[in-house]
């Protein structure tokens, strides 16, 4: 009787571990469908973010006029990868062009985030 109980307990625990591993593998394979055209280093960072439960920070530099697409991107990233993979920060820089922003060394400030 005691042996049967012990065997049932270990089988149940083994089943839970197998389910967790399958779920984790499925999560990575699901992500790989979306990252297959990304550079390898980005794919690895996304996989690491998922495995370590530490979100990647994505910084969007926009003009004041652009309000819709950053929110839409944030929603799509959450729907595709899950809400805990990316942290999206949106910074608005008025009506400056990309060239003007780059020449003002804004990239250095963004890198510090």
C-alpha positions in Angstrom: 0.0 0.0 0.0 2.8 2.5 1.0 4.8 1.5 -2.2 1.8 2.1 -4.4 1.2 5.5 -2.8 4.9 6.5 -3.3 4.8 5.4 -6.9 1.6 7.4 -7.6 3.2 10.5 -6.0 6.4 10.3 -8.0 4.5 9.6 -11.3 2.3 12.7 -10.6 5.4 14.9 -9.9 7.2 13.5 -13.0 4.1 14.4 -15.1 4.1 18.0 -13.7 7.7 18.5 -14.5 7.2 17.0 -18.1 4.2 19.4 -18.6 6.3 22.4 -17.5 9.2 21.5 -19.8 6.8 21.0 -22.7 5.1 24.3 -22.0 8.5 26.1 -21.9 9.6 24.4 -25.2 6.2 25.3 -26.8 6.7 28.9 -25.6 10.1 29.1 -27.3 8.9 27.5 -30.4 5.9 29.9 -30.6 8.3 32.8 -30.3 10.6 31.4 -32.9 7.8 31.6 -35.5 7.8 35.4 -34.9 11.6 35.8 -34.7 12.9 33.7 -37.6 13.8 36.8 -39.6 15.4 38.7 -36.7 19.1 38.7 -36.2 20.3 35.9 -33.9 21.3 38.2 -31.1 17.8 39.7 -30.9 16.2 36.2 -30.9 18.5 35.1 -28.1 17.7 38.2 -26.1 14.0 37.6 -26.4 14.4 33.9 -25.5 16.5 34.9 -22.5 13.9 37.5 -21.5 11.2 34.8 -21.5 13.4 32.2 -19.7 14.6 34.6 -17.0 11.3 36.5 -16.7 13.3 39.7 -17.1 11.7 42.0 -19.7 13.7 43.8 -22.5 13.3 47.5 -22.7 12.2 48.9 -26.0 12.6 52.7 -26.4 10.5 54.5 -29.0 11.6 58.0 -30.0 8.6 59.8 -31.5 7.4 63.2 -32.4 4.6 64.9 -30.5 2.2 64.2 -33.3 2.7 60.4 -33.2 0.5 59.0 -30.4 -1.3 56.0 -32.0 1.4 53.7 -33.2 3.4 53.4 -30.0 0.4 52.2 -28.1 -0.6 49.9 -30.9 2.9 48.4 -31.0 2.9 47.9 -27.3 -0.5 46.0 -27.6 0.8 43.9 -30.5 4.0 43.0 -28.7 2.0 41.9 -25.6 -0.4 39.9 -27.7 2.4 38.2 -29.7 5.1 37.6 -27.0 3.2 38.1 -23.8 3.0 41.1 -21.5 6.1 40.3 -19.5 8.7 40.1 -22.4 9.0 43.8 -23.3 8.8 47.0 -21.4 8.0 49.8 -23.9 9.0 53.4 -23.2 7.9 56.1 -25.5 9.9 59.4 -25.6 8.6 62.4 -27.5 11.0 64.8 -29.1 8.8 67.4 -30.7 9.0 67.9 -34.4 12.7 67.1 -34.9 13.7 64.8 -37.7 15.6 61.6 -37.2 18.8 63.3 -38.5 18.4 66.2 -36.1 17.8 63.8 -33.2 20.9 61.7 -34.1 23.1 64.8 -34.4 22.0 66.0 -31.0 23.4 62.7 -29.5 19.9 61.6 -28.3 21.0 58.0 -29.0 23.4 58.2 -26.1 20.7 59.3 -23.8 18.4 56.6 -25.0 21.1 53.9 -24.5 21.3 54.9 -20.8 17.7 53.8 -20.4 
